[in-house]
Amino acid sequence: MAIEDPMRARPRPTAGGVTVAVLLTLAAFLFILPFLYMLSTSLKTVGETIIRVNPFPFHPEFWPSVPQWVNYATAWTTANFSLFFRNSIITAALTVAGLMFTSALAAYAFAKIRFAGSRLVFSIFIATLVIPESVYLIPNFILITRLGWYDTLAGLTVPFMASAFSIFLLRQFFAQLPNELLESARMDGAGHPRLLLSVVLPLSAPPLFTVAFLAFVGSWNSLQWPLVATQTMRWRPITVGLATFVTEAGPQNQLRMAGAMISVLPVVLAYFFAQKQFTEAIARSGIKG
């Protein structure tokens, strides 16, 4: 029996495939270029931010002659990032936890429980996605003010503990799970809470990671709402601290870029940890439902 040569089994690259690869590589380079510029500038001295300037990362003057890691320590202490960092972590954690709770319950109800008007209610939920976020600004502000949540942690988190997109994403994934699995567990006496906790959620790690990641990024990058919903620095997140620091730092671009790197690093790390689940959930949840 002849053994097939594995080298012959590999498909040859086509001109179209090579073109797509080149275009994607170029696009990736263009997207990462501002991040590289921010990193290089954050490690320069004040003089190098003026003298050693070049737009190409392959040029020696794009990078500092000697990395100035002290810029990060200076930015951290000068901008009081420890307070803002703590506020952002607490706010993001509570927002993600609340959003995961409400989205999982609502998505399970829409996907696996038949009740009168379920399709209509779900359609109304989806219709809210076309409403700009700025439209919710005044109603949310009036709500937290009347509830006594102005300038509190609840005012920063509770209004964002529900999301139509998160419910939609989880519902699309839950609907693809075989009903036979739920019927088997139901025959063993499992109710809806147990079905959700023991069957549905363990099989839905990718979309759950995606919902958590998107909620984390949205909470971490929020700037407009914290400025509206707070008056003091007690619970203001790192975005507000960075905006204030950028204004106060003036012409010291190396410190401004160091502060920006500090604020964006948690989001970058979160994406690297969740990128596999993120892409898998988007690919599988949008196919049918």
Secondary structure by P-SEA (a helix, b strand, c coil): ccccccccccccccaaaaaaaaaaaaaaaaaaaaaaaaaaaaaccccccccccccccccccccccccccaaaaaaaaaacaaaaaaaaaaaaaaaaaaaaaaaaaaaaaaccccccaaaaaaaaaaaacccccccaaaaaaaaaaaaccccccccccccccccaaaaaaaaaaaaaccaaaaaaaaaacccaaaaaacccccccaaaaaaaaaaaaaaaaaccaaaaaaccccccccaaaaaaaaaaaaccaaaaaaaaaaaaaaaaaaaaaacaaaaaaaaacccccc
